[in-house]
Amino acid sequence: MSEKRKQPSKSPDALLKQHHYPDTPLIVNRWLVCSIEPANSHTELHCLKIETGTALASEETVFELHGPWRTMNVATGDVVTVHPPPTSSHAVISPTSGAIAVSFPDLLLSPTTLAQSIDCVRRGVLSQYDSPPGGPSDAMTVGVSVHEAIQSVLMEANDPATPPRDVSDLRRRMEELCEGPALDQIKGDGHLLNAALWIDRVLRQGYRVKGVEYTIVSPVLGLRGKIDIVLGGPGRKTMLVEVKTGKLPYAMTSSSTRAQAALYHAAWTIHEGETPDVVVLGTRGRGDEGVVSVEPEPAEIATLLAHRSSLAARVWRLRRGEYSSIDIERLPPRCDWCPHIDMCNLLGSTLDMIHPGPDPNPRAAKAALDVIAEVDREFNEHDTPEWVTPTLRTVSMLAILTPTLVSATVSGPLPSVGQRVVLGTQSMVEGQVVDRDTEASVVTIATPYGQARNADRLDLMPAHDTTKTLRHGPLLGLEGPLGRLLLMNRLPTAVAPLGDQEVAIVAAACAEAALSNAQTTAARHAFTHLISVVEGLPGAGKSHTIGAIVAAAARLGKTVLICTPTRLACGQIVSDVKRAYPDVSDLISDDISTIDLTGSTPPKVNVVAITTHRALWSFHALETFVQAKGLRQFDILLVDEAAQVQTPTLLPPTALAARLCLIGDVHQLGPVVKRAAGLRHTVMDKLLEFESPCITSLSAQYRMNDVICRLSSQLVYDGRLKPANETVASYRLNRFEDFVPSTDLDRSLSRPVSVFDLSGKSPAEVVPDIVSGIKRQYDIPPMQISVVAAYRADVSAIRAALPSIEVDTVDSFQGQTREAVVFVCTSPEGSAATLLGSVRRINVAVTRPRGLLVVVADRSRLGEQEEVRKLVEMAEDAVL
Ligand SMILES: Nc1ncnc2c1ncn2[C@@H]1O[C@H](COP(=O)(O)OP(=O)(O)OP(=O)(O)O)[C@@H](O)[C@H]1O
């Protein structure tokens, strides 16, 4: 078995540089070095599960071989032996240390899985369980048959004995190959004609098959898989074809398909040393609709490279993006058929354990630990190399799921506090050391800090049970008042009174904004209480109050970190404050990256606004900002729309602030959580369980007239929501003087709240008439009329019919005000009414308008939509 291999002519990073991937440092995905021995012995190697590898023995070089448990030097003349014999594509030589990297194929992902994991945060972890329960669906059968037929006719074309075939011959031949129960559907959907047209074209261009199901393994990219078809063409051109026969045309250009194509492009370039063309071939579209040539963009490559370095890191990084871009609630149709659903549930339960709901109990914790054990077992059944202990798996999973701290026992010298590190033998968990225990060799690492580009690598001791330290370790943000609240169920009541001058400045800012007594109290509490809460009903002036707090703080020279769940809210707060308080306009910024933190003088800015997820990413920059101001922490952390912020997301920014002020409404939109019920229970919910003077309730609202206000008040607030004054209550839209109502529509729209039935039509047919009716009757600018729909499908259809009017989902209107709102509270035919099952979502929609609310419903479906039925009944009562 002993064999001596020569070094590949070019190192992988040289190839990367040569082929348009110049900035790619070589990071070996998951690697472990085999053993070495004198030429006449190789016994030790058999016990290691190394499937692949390479051996080096250059005359001049001394190589350092290292794995997680050993480091050895290979001297000139030594022979390195790997068992079973390696293939060069599986191994990489580290250009810096000269170490031999042997990749573990079972830790590599398929390109499809890796590409899909861009859309589904969990799929990366679950890739190894990719077989549908209950057998393949019809679509899969059709897809597979057509796919194989295409490969077969292309291969047959290589055979000199096959006569030349025109389009009809190709099509007929594929029909023969597809013979079976799915053939009728295949023919009906036009797959074979489309495929035949494409095959005819490439054959005429001189392309011939070089391989089908062509195996490609790329440790550098962290993937292995099979390219559906590799074609060689004139001028030594190579075309890589990804066949997506069962998919609809839009799948051809989806982000995951593009990612897959980019992966092929990169893998081929790196390992074969030539730049290929990549084509995604669909057959369901009309003609060329299904054929897409993909030229990966640098940004796509960069995204992939950012995701590649390990199974866990990929998913973890994706999860960091989740807070902004992946709305899990929009994925159910996908999840319903997703074969990973069972594993998803397991992970969901794990989440519940890590962030338990209101009453964490030992039984739930035990159940969740069982879940982790089960996940470990699953992983281990898949031939996991021994050194990848279940513990390591678990730690990476927990790190994926908890943006907090992990503790790990490390081998070798301990890094110092503050040092950025990568935990594990690859970029599994990035973070910064926040604590170290030299005796126990334990470091505590805060994740996710991101930006670990210059991090040092730490090796975990394989046998150590890191989960124990993880679970008992301190958690970032939990040492302070929030910790006492979450861990001990205790709310701090200590108050730090303000000095006279401070009281005067806060009072002045409140007076400038004409804050009510309750709003003024809420503003003062933000300065005096360790934790304060402003429960503000819709339109009760939460944003208005934040403005006064921020202005007062800026004038007092205090530092404030504002966190909001959305970028829109973030920008809105900053622009409102700048407009209302021009004197502090230079002291507030919503872009931490533009603040100069390197100068010798402290930055001028006092107030930084940032989205909650961005705060995780930019933790280090925020910390540097505070230090540059000569402080240890921000004076106040203000969290707007706090009812939407999950507890773990709140922990890192909390660690950066002396005081926490949460502002929100638990009856408006909540956090987007699919299964982990524990995450649904936010810090805001938790705080409202207390009766404490630190909670201020704002129930007098300044937005809606009395009729609209009554609707929300009855629907959600047990009558607590009231107009702040008579001017607000009696507000009506300004009607054109010469307007005379002549139709039923006009008469309905003359009331502040009205209900329209779809009567068998689609929202896109009904809404334009309603909007025209509003424009005819009321003197308001079109930008003050908005259409709000629960479902994206309705939003798209109505937008197409009403291009000049703002149409969007409920979620994008949270926090907004309009003169008139048309609320389409229907669900598209065939969809489950889940979005409308949420009274919180309905509440947000109906509390946007000042003067006019039009509810569009489908009476024939009210039986299936309990919350909508209630709304319609109350809206009709409101009209009377
Ligand atoms: N004390 C006040 N005096 C006059 N107008 C006020 C006062 N407080 C708030 N408003 C006005 O009421 C409207 C709604 O206020 P704001 O947007 O701050 O409410 P909100 O609680 O943030 O609403 P939502 O719950 O919808 O996010 C704004 O036009 C604001 O200027």
The ligand as an SDF file (V2000), in Angstrom:
LIG
                    3D

 31 33  0  0  0  0  0  0  0  0999 V2000
  -47.1870   63.9170   22.4210 N   0  0  0  0  0  0  0  0  0  0  0  0
  -47.5130   64.0000   21.1490 C   0  0  0  0  0  0  0  0  0  0  0  0
  -48.0790   65.1120   20.6660 N   0  0  0  0  0  0  0  0  0  0  0  0
  -48.4210   65.2040   19.3890 C   0  0  0  0  0  0  0  0  0  0  0  0
  -48.2630   64.2400   18.4750 N   0  0  0  0  0  0  0  0  0  0  0  0
  -47.7070   63.0990   18.8910 C   0  0  0  0  0  0  0  0  0  0  0  0
  -47.3130   62.9160   20.2390 C   0  0  0  0  0  0  0  0  0  0  0  0
  -46.8060   61.6730   20.3500 N   0  0  0  0  0  0  0  0  0  0  0  0
  -46.8740   61.1190   19.1290 C   0  0  0  0  0  0  0  0  0  0  0  0
  -47.4140   61.9790   18.2560 N   0  0  0  0  0  0  0  0  0  0  0  0
  -47.6550   61.7300   16.8340 C   0  0  0  0  0  0  0  0  0  0  0  0
  -48.4160   60.5490   16.6970 O   0  0  0  0  0  0  0  0  0  0  0  0
  -48.0520   59.8410   15.5200 C   0  0  0  0  0  0  0  0  0  0  0  0
  -47.6860   58.4140   15.9150 C   0  0  0  0  0  0  0  0  0  0  0  0
  -46.5380   58.4710   16.7430 O   0  0  0  0  0  0  0  0  0  0  0  0
  -45.3780   57.3920   16.6410 P   0  0  0  0  0  0  0  0  0  0  0  0
  -45.1350   57.0680   15.2090 O   0  0  0  0  0  0  0  0  0  0  0  0
  -44.2760   57.8690   17.4810 O   0  0  0  0  0  0  0  0  0  0  0  0
  -46.1420   56.1960   17.3160 O   0  0  0  0  0  0  0  0  0  0  0  0
  -45.6260   54.7170   17.5260 P   0  0  0  0  0  0  0  0  0  0  0  0
  -46.0290   54.3530   18.9020 O   0  0  0  0  0  0  0  0  0  0  0  0
  -44.1930   54.6570   17.2070 O   0  0  0  0  0  0  0  0  0  0  0  0
  -46.5250   53.9800   16.4620 O   0  0  0  0  0  0  0  0  0  0  0  0
  -46.4590   52.4310   15.9990 P   0  0  0  0  0  0  0  0  0  0  0  0
  -46.9730   51.6250   17.1360 O   0  0  0  0  0  0  0  0  0  0  0  0
  -47.3730   52.3830   14.8540 O   0  0  0  0  0  0  0  0  0  0  0  0
  -45.0380   52.1610   15.6720 O   0  0  0  0  0  0  0  0  0  0  0  0
  -46.8850   60.5950   14.9330 C   0  0  0  0  0  0  0  0  0  0  0  0
  -47.3780   61.3930   13.8760 O   0  0  0  0  0  0  0  0  0  0  0  0
  -46.3780   61.4480   16.0680 C   0  0  0  0  0  0  0  0  0  0  0  0
  -45.7810   62.6520   15.6110 O   0  0  0  0  0  0  0  0  0  0  0  0
  1  2  1  0
  2  3  1  0
  2  7  2  0
  3  4  2  0
  4  5  1  0
  5  6  2  0
  6  7  1  0
  6 10  1  0
  7  8  1  0
  8  9  2  0
  9 10  1  0
 10 11  1  0
 11 12  1  0
 11 30  1  0
 12 13  1  0
 13 14  1  0
 13 28  1  0
 14 15  1  0
 15 16  1  0
 16 17  2  0
 16 18  1  0
 16 19  1  0
 19 20  1  0
 20 21  2  0
 20 22  1  0
 20 23  1  0
 23 24  1  0
 24 25  2  0
 24 26  1  0
 24 27  1  0
 28 29  1  0
 28 30  1  0
 30 31  1  0
M  END
$$$$
